[in-house]
Amino acid sequence: MRFSEVVKPISYLKTHASEVVRDVAENQKTLVITHNGEAKVILQDVKVYEKTQESIALLKILALSGREIKKGNYKTLKKSLDNVQNRIEDFKRGQREVQS
């Protein structure tokens, strides 16, 4: 990513708004918009934004999972599989009782 291509002053955005929006959307770009020489906002394709948000959510889940594992709050794979098997058997028993 070249900063000369992704950093634009607000005046450029004002004069080329349609072109900028089209370019950002078609090429899934992210632009940094400056005001008085300082970075103020990010203009980003919505698909890129959604992917970023999904990635952040997954990272949060991983971090929470890591904390729970350190605390010892987890089930072994065998226990989890046994629980699933028991639920399947309970479901099957319930289906047989309904049919009777």
C-alpha positions as CSV (number, residue, x, y, z in Angstrom):
1,M,0.0,0.0,0.0
2,R,1.5,3.3,-1.1
3,F,0.6,6.2,1.1
4,S,0.7,8.6,-1.9
5,E,-2.2,6.6,-3.3
6,V,-4.3,6.1,-0.1
7,V,-3.9,9.4,1.7
8,K,-5.9,12.3,0.2
9,P,-6.9,15.7,1.5
10,I,-10.5,16.5,2.1
11,S,-10.4,19.0,-0.8
12,Y,-9.6,16.1,-3.2
13,L,-12.6,14.2,-1.8
14,K,-14.9,17.2,-2.2
15,T,-13.9,17.7,-5.9
16,H,-13.7,14.0,-6.9
17,A,-16.4,12.4,-4.6
18,S,-18.1,10.2,-7.2
19,E,-14.8,9.1,-8.7
20,V,-13.4,8.3,-5.2
21,V,-16.5,6.4,-4.1
22,R,-16.5,4.4,-7.3
23,D,-12.8,3.6,-7.0
24,V,-13.0,2.6,-3.4
25,A,-16.0,0.3,-4.0
26,E,-14.8,-1.3,-7.3
27,N,-11.2,-1.9,-6.0
28,Q,-12.1,-2.5,-2.4
29,K,-9.7,0.2,-1.3
30,T,-9.3,2.1,1.9
31,L,-8.5,5.8,1.8
32,V,-7.2,8.0,4.6
33,I,-8.8,11.5,4.4
34,T,-6.8,14.4,5.9
35,H,-8.0,17.7,7.1
36,N,-5.5,20.5,7.8
37,G,-2.7,18.0,7.3
38,E,-4.0,15.5,9.9
39,A,-5.5,12.1,9.2
40,K,-9.2,12.5,10.2
41,V,-11.3,9.7,8.7
42,I,-11.1,6.5,6.8
43,L,-13.1,5.9,3.7
44,Q,-13.5,2.1,3.1
45,D,-15.4,-0.3,0.9
46,V,-18.2,-1.8,2.9
47,K,-17.1,-5.4,2.1
48,V,-13.6,-4.6,3.4
49,Y,-15.2,-3.1,6.6
50,E,-17.4,-6.2,7.1
51,K,-14.5,-8.5,6.7
52,T,-12.5,-6.4,9.2
53,Q,-15.3,-6.5,11.7
54,E,-15.7,-10.3,11.3
55,S,-11.9,-10.7,11.9
56,I,-12.1,-8.6,15.0
57,A,-15.0,-10.7,16.3
58,L,-13.1,-13.9,15.7
59,L,-10.0,-12.5,17.5
60,K,-12.2,-11.6,20.5
61,I,-13.6,-15.1,20.6
62,L,-10.1,-16.5,20.5
63,A,-8.9,-14.2,23.3
64,L,-11.9,-15.1,25.4
65,S,-11.4,-18.8,24.7
66,G,-7.7,-18.5,25.7
67,R,-8.7,-16.9,29.0
68,E,-11.2,-19.6,29.8
69,I,-8.7,-22.4,29.0
70,K,-6.2,-20.7,31.4
71,K,-8.9,-20.7,34.1
72,G,-9.6,-24.4,33.5
73,N,-13.1,-23.7,32.2
74,Y,-13.4,-26.2,29.4
75,K,-14.6,-29.7,28.5
76,T,-12.4,-32.4,27.0
77,L,-13.2,-33.5,23.5
78,K,-14.3,-36.9,24.9
79,K,-16.8,-35.3,27.3
80,S,-18.1,-33.0,24.5
81,L,-18.6,-35.9,22.1
82,D,-20.3,-38.0,24.9
83,N,-22.7,-35.1,25.5
84,V,-23.5,-34.9,21.8
85,Q,-24.1,-38.7,21.6
86,N,-26.4,-38.5,24.7
87,R,-28.4,-35.7,23.1
88,I,-28.8,-37.8,19.9
89,E,-29.9,-40.8,21.8
90,D,-32.4,-38.7,23.8
91,F,-33.8,-37.2,20.6
92,K,-34.2,-40.7,19.0
93,R,-35.9,-42.0,22.2
94,G,-38.3,-39.0,22.0
95,Q,-39.0,-39.6,18.3
96,R,-39.9,-43.3,19.0
97,E,-42.2,-42.3,21.9
98,V,-44.0,-39.8,19.6
99,Q,-44.5,-42.5,16.9
100,S,-45.9,-45.0,19.4
